[in-house]
Amino acid sequence: MRFSPKVGRASARPWCESDFRAKSGLKPALLLAGLAVFASAPAARAEPSFYTARVAPILDRSCTVCHGAEKQKAKLRLDSFENLMRGAESGAVIKPGDTKASELYRRITLKRDDEDVMPSDGKLLLSADEIKIIELWIAADASATKPLTDFPTAPVPKLAPPPPVPLAPDWHPRAAEIAAFEKATGLRLTPRSQVATDGLVLRTASAPGRCDDAALKKLAPVAALIVEAELARTKVSDAGLKSLASWQNLRALDLTRTAVTSAGLSAIGPLKKLESLNLTDTAIDESGVSQLKALPALKRVWLFGTKAAETENPRPKQSAN
């Protein structure tokens, strides 16, 4: 590679590599290596701000589902510093230097059962360390640029646990439909937990006589939301088990003292997620138990008071109790 600088005389010889090598005493390989190191030397990295390194990840993980680009409750967005400082329809949510006057801080420190708590709708609340990080940031004037090293006492947040595996679709959008089914059937469908995707539990203990095969058939439209069915002492029979076959997310099923028989158990073969089955005081025998081996997730089976109580459990390493 040659470079020809401007010179005063047209007869001037172009500069070449041999000239530089002769004057510097450096071999071409060493020269190129030096240039490569210089070219690859990283530019000095700017220290991240406390907001970027500590505060923003908390808001992104816990708040932007309801206050982000796709959804803005109370017209509040928390997906950028600018949006955060812009506030909600009711006004500012951050008052730099004053945590007590900052609405965001007030809400994240409320008790779980308070209707104003954030995050809301049963979502996982902020940890004590996360709250402390936001408190320190607001107290230090809620700066977007103040460096991380200015907060030596700030806790280092622990790695967030993986989100829970959804057991069923979110039931909230179908709350009105669920209420209508409860009224029509006299049965209760209650949330398994505060997590919306933990599914519903079909409860019949308060009035088992209301639950029969026809009632189970009526629940077909919301069957995907049900993860546990407490059918003990109900009027459910083998015909009702055919309805349960479509309950794809069912994990636990209690059929204690029902009229189900071994002949009907084949109907629940499609329940690939079923983990727990109570058949106490039913007419189940060894032929029924053998059919349960086809259920891949089944871990626990109760057979007290059945003809199969003394036989081998469908899961060899599990006991009948």
DODO-364201 format. One record per residue (C-alpha): residue in one letter; x, y, z. Coordinates in pm, 1 decimal. Each point is the difference from the previous one (the first is absolute). Example, Ala and Ser with C-alpha at 12.3 -4.5 7.8 and 13.67 -1.06 7.14 Angstrom:
<gumars>
<gumar resn="a" c1="1230.0" c2="-450.0" c3="780.0"/>
<gumar resn="s" c1="137.0" c2="344.0" c3="-66.0"/>
</gumars>
This chain:
<gumars>
<gumar resn="m" c1="0.0" c2="0.0" c3="0.0"/>
<gumar resn="r" c1="141.5" c2="337.3" c3="-97.0"/>
<gumar resn="f" c1="-83.2" c2="355.9" c3="88.8"/>
<gumar resn="s" c1="125.2" c2="286.9" c3="-216.6"/>
<gumar resn="p" c1="12.1" c2="331.7" c3="183.5"/>
<gumar resn="k" c1="3.1" c2="327.7" c3="-183.8"/>
<gumar resn="v" c1="354.1" c2="112.2" c3="-76.1"/>
<gumar resn="g" c1="152.2" c2="304.0" c3="-153.1"/>
<gumar resn="r" c1="178.6" c2="-175.1" c3="-286.0"/>
<gumar resn="a" c1="-164.0" c2="-229.1" c3="-250.2"/>
<gumar resn="s" c1="306.3" c2="-224.3" c3="4.4"/>
<gumar resn="a" c1="-31.5" c2="-74.9" c3="372.1"/>
<gumar resn="r" c1="-4.9" c2="-374.9" c3="66.3"/>
<gumar resn="p" c1="-319.1" c2="-127.2" c3="165.5"/>
<gumar resn="w" c1="27.8" c2="-102.2" c3="365.6"/>
<gumar resn="c" c1="-9.0" c2="-373.0" c3="49.5"/>
<gumar resn="e" c1="19.3" c2="-256.6" c3="276.3"/>
<gumar resn="s" c1="374.3" c2="-56.3" c3="-47.8"/>
<gumar resn="d" c1="73.7" c2="364.4" c3="86.2"/>
<gumar resn="f" c1="-180.6" c2="-23.0" c3="333.4"/>
<gumar resn="r" c1="152.3" c2="-337.9" c3="78.2"/>
<gumar resn="a" c1="346.8" c2="132.4" c3="-69.3"/>
<gumar resn="k" c1="-46.5" c2="300.2" c3="227.0"/>
<gumar resn="s" c1="-188.7" c2="-166.2" c3="282.3"/>
<gumar resn="g" c1="177.4" c2="-333.1" c3="6.2"/>
<gumar resn="l" c1="-333.7" c2="-176.7" c3="47.2"/>
<gumar resn="k" c1="-89.9" c2="-311.7" c3="-189.2"/>
<gumar resn="p" c1="-329.0" c2="9.2" c3="-191.3"/>
<gumar resn="a" c1="-155.4" c2="-273.0" c3="216.5"/>
<gumar resn="l" c1="71.4" c2="191.3" c3="320.4"/>
<gumar resn="l" c1="-125.1" c2="321.6" c3="-149.7"/>
<gumar resn="l" c1="-328.6" c2="-158.1" c3="-110.2"/>
<gumar resn="a" c1="-43.6" c2="-166.0" c3="338.2"/>
<gumar resn="g" c1="39.8" c2="333.8" c3="172.2"/>
<gumar resn="l" c1="-252.6" c2="162.9" c3="-227.2"/>
<gumar resn="a" c1="-244.7" c2="-285.0" c3="62.2"/>
<gumar resn="v" c1="25.1" c2="40.3" c3="376.5"/>
<gumar resn="f" c1="-55.0" c2="371.5" c3="-29.1"/>
<gumar resn="a" c1="-299.9" c2="-47.2" c3="-227.5"/>
<gumar resn="s" c1="-160.5" c2="-258.7" c3="225.7"/>
<gumar resn="a" c1="52.4" c2="186.4" c3="326.6"/>
<gumar resn="p" c1="-350.6" c2="54.4" c3="144.4"/>
<gumar resn="a" c1="-117.8" c2="347.2" c3="67.8"/>
<gumar resn="a" c1="-37.2" c2="85.8" c3="366.0"/>
<gumar resn="r" c1="-344.0" c2="-106.1" c3="109.0"/>
<gumar resn="a" c1="-218.2" c2="250.5" c3="176.1"/>
<gumar resn="e" c1="-122.3" c2="-110.6" c3="342.1"/>
<gumar resn="p" c1="-369.3" c2="-90.2" c3="-6.8"/>
<gumar resn="s" c1="-242.9" c2="218.8" c3="184.5"/>
<gumar resn="f" c1="-177.0" c2="-127.7" c3="310.3"/>
<gumar resn="y" c1="-332.8" c2="42.2" c3="-175.9"/>
<gumar resn="t" c1="106.4" c2="-209.4" c3="-298.5"/>
<gumar resn="a" c1="175.1" c2="-272.9" c3="199.4"/>
<gumar resn="r" c1="-234.5" c2="-35.2" c3="297.0"/>
<gumar resn="v" c1="-330.3" c2="187.1" c3="-28.4"/>
<gumar resn="a" c1="-101.5" c2="-58.0" c3="-362.5"/>
<gumar resn="p" c1="29.9" c2="-382.4" c3="17.0"/>
<gumar resn="i" c1="-236.5" c2="-6.5" c3="299.0"/>
<gumar resn="l" c1="-261.0" c2="209.4" c3="-177.9"/>
<gumar resn="d" c1="36.7" c2="-199.4" c3="-319.6"/>
<gumar resn="r" c1="-41.9" c2="-332.6" c3="179.0"/>
<gumar resn="s" c1="-284.0" c2="93.2" c3="235.2"/>
<gumar resn="c" c1="-187.9" c2="297.3" c3="-142.5"/>
<gumar resn="t" c1="3.6" c2="28.6" c3="-378.5"/>
<gumar resn="v" c1="-262.2" c2="-269.1" c3="-59.6"/>
<gumar resn="c" c1="-259.1" c2="251.5" c3="123.7"/>
<gumar resn="h" c1="200.6" c2="316.8" c3="-64.2"/>
<gumar resn="g" c1="187.2" c2="-52.0" c3="-325.7"/>
<gumar resn="a" c1="-31.7" c2="48.7" c3="-372.6"/>
<gumar resn="e" c1="-301.1" c2="-229.5" c3="-41.6"/>
<gumar resn="k" c1="-196.7" c2="87.7" c3="311.6"/>
<gumar resn="q" c1="-3.1" c2="315.3" c3="211.5"/>
<gumar resn="k" c1="-214.4" c2="-16.0" c3="314.4"/>
<gumar resn="a" c1="-83.5" c2="354.8" c3="115.0"/>
<gumar resn="k" c1="196.2" c2="119.8" c3="-305.5"/>
<gumar resn="l" c1="323.4" c2="-84.7" c3="179.0"/>
<gumar resn="r" c1="299.1" c2="-146.6" c3="-181.1"/>
<gumar resn="l" c1="305.1" c2="-127.5" c3="183.5"/>
<gumar resn="d" c1="199.2" c2="-133.0" c3="-294.7"/>
<gumar resn="s" c1="242.3" c2="294.4" c3="-21.4"/>
<gumar resn="f" c1="137.9" c2="272.6" c3="224.4"/>
<gumar resn="e" c1="-183.3" c2="267.7" c3="-194.4"/>
<gumar resn="n" c1="-334.8" c2="-177.3" c3="26.7"/>
<gumar resn="l" c1="50.7" c2="-67.6" c3="368.8"/>
<gumar resn="m" c1="68.8" c2="363.4" c3="76.8"/>
<gumar resn="r" c1="-294.4" c2="109.2" c3="-216.2"/>
<gumar resn="g" c1="-232.3" c2="-168.7" c3="247.8"/>
<gumar resn="a" c1="-361.9" c2="-115.2" c3="-23.7"/>
<gumar resn="e" c1="-328.2" c2="166.3" c3="-82.6"/>
<gumar resn="s" c1="-24.8" c2="106.6" c3="365.3"/>
<gumar resn="g" c1="346.0" c2="158.2" c3="3.2"/>
<gumar resn="a" c1="362.1" c2="-80.3" c3="80.8"/>
<gumar resn="v" c1="78.5" c2="-333.4" c3="164.2"/>
<gumar resn="i" c1="360.3" c2="90.6" c3="86.2"/>
<gumar resn="k" c1="101.1" c2="304.1" c3="204.5"/>
<gumar resn="p" c1="382.0" c2="18.1" c3="-15.0"/>
<gumar resn="g" c1="152.4" c2="9.6" c3="345.3"/>
<gumar resn="d" c1="-322.7" c2="-85.2" c3="182.8"/>
<gumar resn="t" c1="-97.2" c2="-366.2" c3="23.5"/>
<gumar resn="k" c1="-301.1" c2="58.3" c3="224.3"/>
<gumar resn="a" c1="-152.4" c2="239.8" c3="-252.9"/>
<gumar resn="s" c1="63.8" c2="-236.2" c3="-291.8"/>
<gumar resn="e" c1="-316.1" c2="-189.7" c3="-94.9"/>
<gumar resn="l" c1="193.7" c2="-287.7" c3="-155.8"/>
<gumar resn="y" c1="188.2" c2="-62.8" c3="323.6"/>
<gumar resn="r" c1="-320.4" c2="17.1" c3="202.6"/>
<gumar resn="r" c1="-164.5" c2="-264.4" c3="-214.2"/>
<gumar resn="i" c1="285.9" c2="-249.5" c3="-6.1"/>
<gumar resn="t" c1="14.4" c2="9.1" c3="382.4"/>
<gumar resn="l" c1="-371.0" c2="-68.1" c3="60.7"/>
<gumar resn="k" c1="-123.0" c2="-333.1" c3="138.3"/>
<gumar resn="r" c1="-95.1" c2="-275.4" c3="-242.2"/>
<gumar resn="d" c1="-372.9" c2="31.8" c3="70.7"/>
<gumar resn="d" c1="-12.0" c2="375.9" c3="-60.0"/>
<gumar resn="e" c1="-188.7" c2="84.0" c3="-321.0"/>
<gumar resn="d" c1="263.4" c2="261.8" c3="-91.5"/>
<gumar resn="v" c1="303.3" c2="-226.2" c3="35.4"/>
<gumar resn="m" c1="239.5" c2="-33.4" c3="-292.6"/>
<gumar resn="p" c1="50.5" c2="-239.3" c3="-166.6"/>
<gumar resn="s" c1="-370.7" c2="-80.9" c3="7.1"/>
<gumar resn="d" c1="-229.2" c2="-291.1" c3="-92.8"/>
<gumar resn="g" c1="186.4" c2="-254.8" c3="209.9"/>
<gumar resn="k" c1="333.8" c2="48.4" c3="-174.3"/>
<gumar resn="l" c1="322.2" c2="-56.3" c3="194.9"/>
<gumar resn="l" c1="75.3" c2="302.3" c3="219.6"/>
<gumar resn="l" c1="338.6" c2="170.5" c3="8.8"/>
<gumar resn="s" c1="254.1" c2="-142.1" c3="243.2"/>
<gumar resn="a" c1="143.6" c2="201.4" c3="288.4"/>
<gumar resn="d" c1="323.8" c2="47.5" c3="-198.1"/>
<gumar resn="e" c1="-185.7" c2="124.4" c3="-306.4"/>
<gumar resn="i" c1="-198.6" c2="248.5" c3="207.8"/>
<gumar resn="k" c1="321.0" c2="122.5" c3="162.2"/>
<gumar resn="i" c1="160.3" c2="56.9" c3="-340.4"/>
<gumar resn="i" c1="-289.9" c2="218.4" c3="-112.4"/>
<gumar resn="e" c1="-0.3" c2="182.1" c3="333.6"/>
<gumar resn="l" c1="369.8" c2="85.6" c3="-26.6"/>
<gumar resn="w" c1="-40.6" c2="111.8" c3="-359.9"/>
<gumar resn="i" c1="-289.2" c2="237.0" c3="75.6"/>
<gumar resn="a" c1="178.2" c2="138.8" c3="308.3"/>
<gumar resn="a" c1="303.0" c2="78.3" c3="-218.2"/>
<gumar resn="d" c1="-213.1" c2="224.5" c3="-225.5"/>
<gumar resn="a" c1="-119.1" c2="-278.0" c3="-232.7"/>
<gumar resn="s" c1="281.7" c2="63.3" c3="-246.1"/>
<gumar resn="a" c1="26.7" c2="-169.5" c3="-336.5"/>
<gumar resn="t" c1="377.5" c2="42.7" c3="-11.2"/>
<gumar resn="k" c1="135.8" c2="-25.2" c3="353.9"/>
<gumar resn="p" c1="254.6" c2="-285.2" c3="-11.7"/>
<gumar resn="l" c1="-34.5" c2="-333.5" c3="169.8"/>
<gumar resn="t" c1="302.5" c2="68.4" c3="221.8"/>
<gumar resn="d" c1="-189.2" c2="283.5" c3="168.5"/>
<gumar resn="f" c1="-216.3" c2="-261.3" c3="172.6"/>
<gumar resn="p" c1="246.3" c2="-222.3" c3="192.7"/>
<gumar resn="t" c1="-262.9" c2="-107.8" c3="254.4"/>
<gumar resn="a" c1="-258.5" c2="-105.6" c3="-257.5"/>
<gumar resn="p" c1="-82.0" c2="-370.6" c3="12.8"/>
<gumar resn="v" c1="95.8" c2="-214.2" c3="-294.0"/>
<gumar resn="p" c1="-325.2" c2="-156.2" c3="-120.0"/>
<gumar resn="k" c1="-13.1" c2="-376.7" c3="-0.8"/>
<gumar resn="l" c1="-72.2" c2="-179.2" c3="-321.5"/>
<gumar resn="a" c1="-372.8" c2="-9.5" c3="-53.5"/>
<gumar resn="p" c1="-152.8" c2="-346.1" c3="26.9"/>
<gumar resn="p" c1="-131.4" c2="-137.5" c3="-326.2"/>
<gumar resn="p" c1="-363.7" c2="86.8" c3="-62.6"/>
<gumar resn="p" c1="-243.2" c2="-270.0" c3="108.0"/>
<gumar resn="v" c1="-106.3" c2="-243.9" c3="-266.7"/>
<gumar resn="p" c1="-358.5" c2="84.8" c3="-99.6"/>
<gumar resn="l" c1="-236.5" c2="-280.3" c3="96.6"/>
<gumar resn="a" c1="-289.1" c2="143.8" c3="-199.4"/>
<gumar resn="p" c1="-94.8" c2="313.4" c3="-195.3"/>
<gumar resn="d" c1="-65.7" c2="321.1" c3="192.3"/>
<gumar resn="w" c1="-357.5" c2="-27.9" c3="129.8"/>
<gumar resn="h" c1="-54.9" c2="373.6" c3="57.3"/>
<gumar resn="p" c1="-126.8" c2="81.1" c3="-352.8"/>
<gumar resn="r" c1="-272.6" c2="-261.9" c3="48.7"/>
<gumar resn="a" c1="-107.0" c2="95.4" c3="351.4"/>
<gumar resn="a" c1="-353.7" c2="91.2" c3="-108.0"/>
<gumar resn="e" c1="-39.9" c2="-328.1" c3="-187.4"/>
<gumar resn="i" c1="124.3" c2="-195.0" c3="301.7"/>
<gumar resn="a" c1="-246.2" c2="178.1" c3="227.2"/>
<gumar resn="a" c1="-282.4" c2="-93.0" c3="-237.9"/>
<gumar resn="f" c1="100.7" c2="-366.9" c3="10.6"/>
<gumar resn="e" c1="9.6" c2="6.7" c3="379.4"/>
<gumar resn="k" c1="-349.7" c2="141.4" c3="8.7"/>
<gumar resn="a" c1="-133.5" c2="-249.5" c3="-254.3"/>
<gumar resn="t" c1="154.6" c2="-309.2" c3="158.9"/>
<gumar resn="g" c1="18.1" c2="91.1" c3="367.1"/>
<gumar resn="l" c1="367.7" c2="-98.3" c3="-1.8"/>
<gumar resn="r" c1="298.9" c2="210.1" c3="109.1"/>
<gumar resn="l" c1="305.6" c2="78.4" c3="-210.2"/>
<gumar resn="t" c1="263.0" c2="166.1" c3="217.4"/>
<gumar resn="p" c1="352.6" c2="118.8" c3="-87.7"/>
<gumar resn="r" c1="268.7" c2="-244.7" c3="107.0"/>
<gumar resn="s" c1="223.7" c2="290.2" c3="107.8"/>
<gumar resn="q" c1="55.8" c2="369.8" c3="-57.6"/>
<gumar resn="v" c1="188.9" c2="-82.0" c3="-320.8"/>
<gumar resn="a" c1="-251.1" c2="36.9" c3="-282.9"/>
<gumar resn="t" c1="150.2" c2="-286.0" c3="-201.2"/>
<gumar resn="d" c1="-11.5" c2="-248.9" c3="287.8"/>
<gumar resn="g" c1="-346.2" c2="-101.2" c3="-111.7"/>
<gumar resn="l" c1="-330.4" c2="-65.3" c3="176.1"/>
<gumar resn="v" c1="-117.2" c2="-261.1" c3="247.5"/>
<gumar resn="l" c1="-343.0" c2="-156.6" c3="-37.5"/>
<gumar resn="r" c1="-135.1" c2="-22.0" c3="354.7"/>
<gumar resn="t" c1="-309.4" c2="-200.7" c3="92.3"/>
<gumar resn="a" c1="48.9" c2="-79.9" c3="370.1"/>
<gumar resn="s" c1="-268.8" c2="242.4" c3="117.9"/>
<gumar resn="a" c1="-267.7" c2="-153.9" c3="-225.3"/>
<gumar resn="p" c1="117.8" c2="-325.7" c3="-161.5"/>
<gumar resn="g" c1="-354.8" c2="-89.2" c3="-102.2"/>
<gumar resn="r" c1="0.4" c2="280.2" c3="-257.1"/>
<gumar resn="c" c1="284.1" c2="-151.3" c3="-198.3"/>
<gumar resn="d" c1="-93.5" c2="-277.5" c3="-239.5"/>
<gumar resn="d" c1="92.1" c2="-112.3" c3="-349.8"/>
<gumar resn="a" c1="-216.8" c2="268.2" c3="-160.3"/>
<gumar resn="a" c1="166.9" c2="275.7" c3="201.9"/>
<gumar resn="l" c1="346.1" c2="-111.8" c3="-110.7"/>
<gumar resn="k" c1="-112.4" c2="7.3" c3="-361.8"/>
<gumar resn="k" c1="-112.3" c2="362.5" c3="38.8"/>
<gumar resn="l" c1="350.1" c2="96.8" c3="113.6"/>
<gumar resn="a" c1="157.2" c2="-93.4" c3="-334.5"/>
<gumar resn="p" c1="45.7" c2="362.4" c3="-120.1"/>
<gumar resn="v" c1="218.6" c2="83.6" c3="303.4"/>
<gumar resn="a" c1="159.6" c2="-342.9" c3="42.0"/>
<gumar resn="a" c1="345.8" c2="121.7" c3="-108.0"/>
<gumar resn="l" c1="9.1" c2="229.1" c3="305.2"/>
<gumar resn="i" c1="-60.0" c2="-277.9" c3="253.7"/>
<gumar resn="v" c1="311.0" c2="-161.6" c3="153.9"/>
<gumar resn="e" c1="-158.9" c2="-172.5" c3="301.0"/>
<gumar resn="a" c1="-340.6" c2="-168.0" c3="33.0"/>
<gumar resn="e" c1="-133.9" c2="-91.0" c3="344.7"/>
<gumar resn="l" c1="-282.4" c2="-239.0" c3="-85.9"/>
<gumar resn="a" c1="-8.0" c2="-211.1" c3="318.2"/>
<gumar resn="r" c1="-347.8" c2="-121.9" c3="99.3"/>
<gumar resn="t" c1="-160.4" c2="150.1" c3="-310.7"/>
<gumar resn="k" c1="-238.3" c2="-174.3" c3="-240.0"/>
<gumar resn="v" c1="267.1" c2="-35.4" c3="-266.4"/>
<gumar resn="s" c1="9.2" c2="-336.4" c3="-178.6"/>
<gumar resn="d" c1="185.8" c2="-155.4" c3="-292.8"/>
<gumar resn="a" c1="-198.8" c2="222.7" c3="-235.1"/>
<gumar resn="g" c1="145.2" c2="306.6" c3="170.9"/>
<gumar resn="l" c1="354.2" c2="-126.6" c3="-52.8"/>
<gumar resn="k" c1="-55.5" c2="36.7" c3="-374.7"/>
<gumar resn="s" c1="-47.2" c2="374.9" c3="56.0"/>
<gumar resn="l" c1="320.0" c2="18.8" c3="204.7"/>
<gumar resn="a" c1="198.6" c2="-141.8" c3="-291.9"/>
<gumar resn="s" c1="11.1" c2="346.5" c3="-159.8"/>
<gumar resn="w" c1="132.4" c2="172.9" c3="314.1"/>
<gumar resn="q" c1="349.7" c2="20.6" c3="-144.1"/>
<gumar resn="n" c1="158.9" c2="190.9" c3="290.9"/>
<gumar resn="l" c1="-140.4" c2="-210.0" c3="283.8"/>
<gumar resn="r" c1="269.2" c2="-89.3" c3="256.8"/>
<gumar resn="a" c1="-198.7" c2="-135.7" c3="295.8"/>
<gumar resn="l" c1="-324.6" c2="-196.7" c3="3.8"/>
<gumar resn="d" c1="-188.5" c2="-121.7" c3="308.1"/>
<gumar resn="l" c1="-266.7" c2="-262.8" c3="-71.5"/>
<gumar resn="t" c1="-38.3" c2="-129.9" c3="355.0"/>
<gumar resn="r" c1="-330.3" c2="-180.7" c3="61.1"/>
<gumar resn="t" c1="-134.0" c2="57.1" c3="-350.0"/>
<gumar resn="a" c1="-165.1" c2="-255.1" c3="-229.5"/>
<gumar resn="v" c1="294.3" c2="-28.4" c3="-237.8"/>
<gumar resn="t" c1="117.6" c2="-348.5" c3="-98.2"/>
<gumar resn="s" c1="300.6" c2="-158.5" c3="-163.9"/>
<gumar resn="a" c1="-189.6" c2="-9.6" c3="-327.9"/>
<gumar resn="g" c1="-26.7" c2="378.6" c3="-3.0"/>
<gumar resn="l" c1="362.3" c2="78.6" c3="83.6"/>
<gumar resn="s" c1="109.9" c2="-45.0" c3="-358.8"/>
<gumar resn="a" c1="-174.5" c2="332.2" c3="-74.0"/>
<gumar resn="i" c1="261.5" c2="199.6" c3="192.4"/>
<gumar resn="g" c1="285.4" c2="-134.3" c3="-210.5"/>
<gumar resn="p" c1="43.1" c2="337.7" c3="-179.7"/>
<gumar resn="l" c1="82.6" c2="176.7" c3="330.2"/>
<gumar resn="k" c1="374.8" c2="11.2" c3="-67.0"/>
<gumar resn="k" c1="64.6" c2="255.5" c3="277.7"/>
<gumar resn="l" c1="-190.6" c2="-179.3" c3="277.9"/>
<gumar resn="e" c1="231.4" c2="-44.9" c3="301.0"/>
<gumar resn="s" c1="-234.5" c2="-94.5" c3="284.6"/>
<gumar resn="l" c1="-304.0" c2="-230.2" c3="1.7"/>
<gumar resn="n" c1="-212.0" c2="-97.4" c3="300.9"/>
<gumar resn="l" c1="-217.7" c2="-308.8" c3="-52.4"/>
<gumar resn="t" c1="-71.2" c2="-76.7" c3="366.1"/>
<gumar resn="d" c1="-318.6" c2="-200.7" c3="66.3"/>
<gumar resn="t" c1="-85.3" c2="-54.4" c3="-366.6"/>
<gumar resn="a" c1="-65.5" c2="-316.6" c3="-200.6"/>
<gumar resn="i" c1="345.0" c2="9.0" c3="-159.2"/>
<gumar resn="d" c1="177.6" c2="-335.3" c3="-25.9"/>
<gumar resn="e" c1="326.7" c2="-128.7" c3="-145.3"/>
<gumar resn="s" c1="-119.8" c2="42.4" c3="-356.9"/>
<gumar resn="g" c1="-60.5" c2="368.3" c3="62.8"/>
<gumar resn="v" c1="340.1" c2="48.9" c3="162.2"/>
<gumar resn="s" c1="177.1" c2="-151.9" c3="-298.7"/>
<gumar resn="q" c1="-154.5" c2="266.0" c3="-224.9"/>
<gumar resn="l" c1="158.9" c2="275.1" c3="208.8"/>
<gumar resn="k" c1="345.4" c2="-101.7" c3="-118.5"/>
<gumar resn="a" c1="-72.8" c2="188.6" c3="-321.8"/>
<gumar resn="l" c1="-7.3" c2="335.2" c3="184.4"/>
<gumar resn="p" c1="357.0" c2="133.7" c3="-38.5"/>
<gumar resn="a" c1="-7.6" c2="267.8" c3="273.3"/>
<gumar resn="l" c1="-185.3" c2="-197.9" c3="267.1"/>
<gumar resn="k" c1="193.8" c2="-3.8" c3="330.4"/>
<gumar resn="r" c1="-252.7" c2="-65.8" c3="276.3"/>
<gumar resn="v" c1="-297.9" c2="-236.8" c3="11.3"/>
<gumar resn="w" c1="-223.1" c2="-69.2" c3="299.3"/>
<gumar resn="l" c1="-177.3" c2="-336.8" c3="-3.1"/>
<gumar resn="f" c1="-126.0" c2="-40.6" c3="357.4"/>
<gumar resn="g" c1="-323.3" c2="-194.5" c3="24.2"/>
<gumar resn="t" c1="27.2" c2="-143.8" c3="-352.7"/>
<gumar resn="k" c1="53.3" c2="-353.1" c3="-128.5"/>
<gumar resn="a" c1="334.1" c2="119.2" c3="-133.1"/>
<gumar resn="a" c1="125.5" c2="127.3" c3="337.3"/>
<gumar resn="e" c1="233.9" c2="-295.2" c3="45.7"/>
<gumar resn="t" c1="126.3" c2="-6.8" c3="-357.4"/>
<gumar resn="e" c1="305.3" c2="161.6" c3="-145.4"/>
<gumar resn="n" c1="-29.7" c2="371.4" c3="-52.8"/>
<gumar resn="p" c1="11.4" c2="119.1" c3="-366.0"/>
<gumar resn="r" c1="322.8" c2="181.6" c3="88.9"/>
<gumar resn="p" c1="223.8" c2="-272.4" c3="155.7"/>
<gumar resn="k" c1="193.9" c2="243.2" c3="216.4"/>
<gumar resn="q" c1="-313.1" c2="156.3" c3="147.8"/>
<gumar resn="s" c1="-210.9" c2="-151.6" c3="272.8"/>
<gumar resn="a" c1="-375.9" c2="-18.2" c3="-3.8"/>
<gumar resn="n" c1="-13.8" c2="265.8" c3="268.2"/>
</gumars>
